[in-house]
């Protein structure tokens, strides 16, 4: 009988995955990038709201949002339908340009019992003041703000203004500077991205012009040739020719102990309805214990898996607008902006390749002569509370020792894609024709077989005998064959992939057939949602062949 | 339209064949030759590295040969996926979900990798193997308890393919083609779980065939769990062989799956099951895996710098920081610019004419293709950090629902052992629920360094719940690599640093050299300690003694 409970846990997980897979199947587009809001003034408000978790719980939280009535300028422009509610977790991603001085107005609309609040912008120059126009008539410049331990705070119902200058480019965390053990736990954090003032782009010309890796032009040409839009905020992460990129994603890691949130909600409610009398002294502030700490929710961008793989600005999550569901093509240089929020470290493991750390907290890590990168290359990028890192990831399939496109010289189907040529550049990749389906193929393995005797129209004579599909269980993101892309998969196994059962729904053999990789916290307990697996800090990253159009617009 | 019809025909063909092949379950794969390693006679030893395999313009053509010399060999291994028991430092028997050895049994029992060349993998035992082997018999007599003379290193289960033989398709050794007798796999594989899982070690340019045979978890028949192997940290892995069940295929009970990889760049990797990771990793399905560099195969007396230059001519082995942002072993700056001709402090032999470092004639052991000899070592020790929550393991054995949020490790392990078991030589034996002794923890964690020598510690962490720190009391740690990458900037400057402690979370690895070459400071007979300054981790559950600690002995 007890065994049933365990099974039930597993079934819940399976159900979650099926639900997730179904939602993907009905939404063929993919959504990710690093969306945010841009401008010289950010009108923010701190408010309570309930966020949702995949176990069905609504969790009382506090967060930053856009002040009602303001119209934020959403970036990148290629993502439409941007929403900035008056409370969201993480807070709005603020996008500014290097050297720009911006104004951040913060209204404290937290419950009165929560007291003051504020924002810290570590690593940036900040000046704070009370503004003349206050939302609450009782606020005056002298009562509106209070000097807190770490920064100037807005008192209840009033606002504070921070003037910040984006001195150097990069990704940095912002978060509450007031009673951080409670306010950050409640969700008061976000990211500010400073874009370089003179971003580098194009092919290499000289040490001061063009991207060192010489990929930006041809990858941009491939994007255009395959009809894809550009979802970048810039072309390089820093004013440095080693930091060019083709795609970018932002990941914020945080955790929640639901008991803290419940206690905060109970006390806020009790104080709000408390009738003070001579015999009944009402408490005026919260007394929520934040230790011992037992988090049960582990989130990336405020969502737990599988919710994190739903689109940005998805209406199901009005207070959790940002997702985590990266897609990329072979050869693309992908900028990862990874930020630790919350209070724990998390070993974020990127399957499929290493990540070159460019910078920490906006500080580019270069060799002593400044001519080359000196940050480590990591397969597990540990997130640390308050710390941000920028890194570059790519995938090419170099050295697999078999052709992942399944090219077959003697194609029996006559499929022209089976016999595409591969002409190596100096680095061994097929980059001459950005419009080719196998643009960026690794040429040493071109037409090299994987299977000893394949059934379909892919080369034979290789090293591996694949087992009978009946002894295997297919995952929801299995593309249906060992090969990359719908054309190769269909040639290898047929349009439905190697089944039974036809279990591949999130990564259709005939539609996407990407290589799916899990990106997750490797403190594996954290890939659960309130004790149920799967969940938590986990997402799938897909490497897609050029046949699949990566569309991050909403 | 014609293409669609052809596809449909192909699919019908596939479906039909799949049904016809459904009798297949357990099997192993270890071809003596492949298109990459075409000469079977050359694949049972590592050939010397004398030049790049292919040039920058090379494109494979069917039937064609490589442009240069064939490098590397073929390596094979078989492991079981199932369950077992281990003995904790306080004597408690702990239930495991675990991988166990199904090849290289003798080597694994001796603390060595179970990875074998085809000529060894594809051999048959002297007699039938019995449950618990090699802890129970020596495979010469079925009644003798193993006395360390068990010598079989082939794949468990292999038998001649009698069908193929009867059809006249093979004779003699050629009939040992991967066909197995499942009884042998079940006899040896059931309850033979090891923690850590069997050690794997391959060389760059090797083709590696790893067969996972799922023998089921006898103590948890309700679970009918699949298992997989995730090769953690493999650059440019394919998702098919990445072992993530959601993104690929998972192996049902009674089935075998052979993972195929060309060895990635040298470094300290590790592997684990990727099914329900918080559960399967906590329960023990974690193991060590490392890749040795080409530089070990450079002939004595030749320059390791020139060998690294030779690797630059093959784009697969080249490292060009201007075009590859993940390149971590560019040519060493000090030698290219002549700023230091004995970068290893004079320890490394240097060619008097060219002033370039020579391959060390004595050990020829390096952690990476450094080109300057700076990662040379004499002895190596894989050390895996892990933690067990006894509550979770008890719940895992007793059909109870498991909670994850309050997981709390109480046993802190190096190579599956807590102090003082870490310094016990030879395999630890645990009697399982079947009443049979098994070698549950084959890998000691004691570090023995010959006086005047250097030890490479390949440290990985697969703890599921928290970060752990390992400190060296005595010899400083020189960190030379992180996450299977040489610690060198993209200009070629070594970024090695000395420290007395390292901190890792689950899913991280790094390489540390303990340099005892100064015999005035580190002399024969001295004992130092590796221990965790997370002081609450120096305990074996309720015993306030033990935990994450081991000894370093200067011999």
Interface residues (C-beta under 8 A of the other chain):
Chain A: X2 X3 X5 X6 X7 X8 X9 X10 X13 X17 X212 X213 X214 X215 X242 X294 X295 X296 X333 X345 X346 X347 X349 X351 X352 X353 X354 X356 X367 X368 X369 X371 X372 X373 X374 X376 X377 X378 X379 X380 X382 X392 X394 X395 X396 X397 X398 X399 X400 X401 X403 X404 X409 X412 X413 X414 X415 X422 X423 X424 X426 X427 X428 X443 X444 X445 X446 X447 X448 X449 X450 X455 X456 X457 X459 X461 X462 X463 X464 X465 X467 X468 X469 X470 X471 X472 X473 X474 X475 X476 X477 X478 X479 X481 X482 X490 X491 X493 X494 X495 X496 X498 X507 X515 X516 X517 X518 X520 X522 X523 X524 X525 X526 X527 X528 X530 X531 X533 X534 X540 X543
Chain B: X2 X3 X6 X7 X8 X10 X11 X13 X14 X15 X17 X18 X21 X22 X24 X25 X27 X29 X31 X34 X35 X36 X54 X56 X57 X58 X59 X60 X61 X62 X178 X207 X209 X222 X223 X226 X230 X232 X233 X235 X236 X237 X238 X239 X240 X241 X242 X244 X245 X246 X247 X248 X249 X250 X251 X252 X254 X255 X256 X257 X258 X260 X261 X262 X264 X274 X276 X277 X278 X279 X281 X282 X315 X316 X318 X320 X321 X322 X323 X324 X325 X326 X328 X398 X399 X400 X401 X402 X403 X404 X405 X406 X407 X463 X464 X465 X466 X467 X482 X483 X484 X485 X487 X489 X490 X491 X493 X495 X505 X506 X507 X508
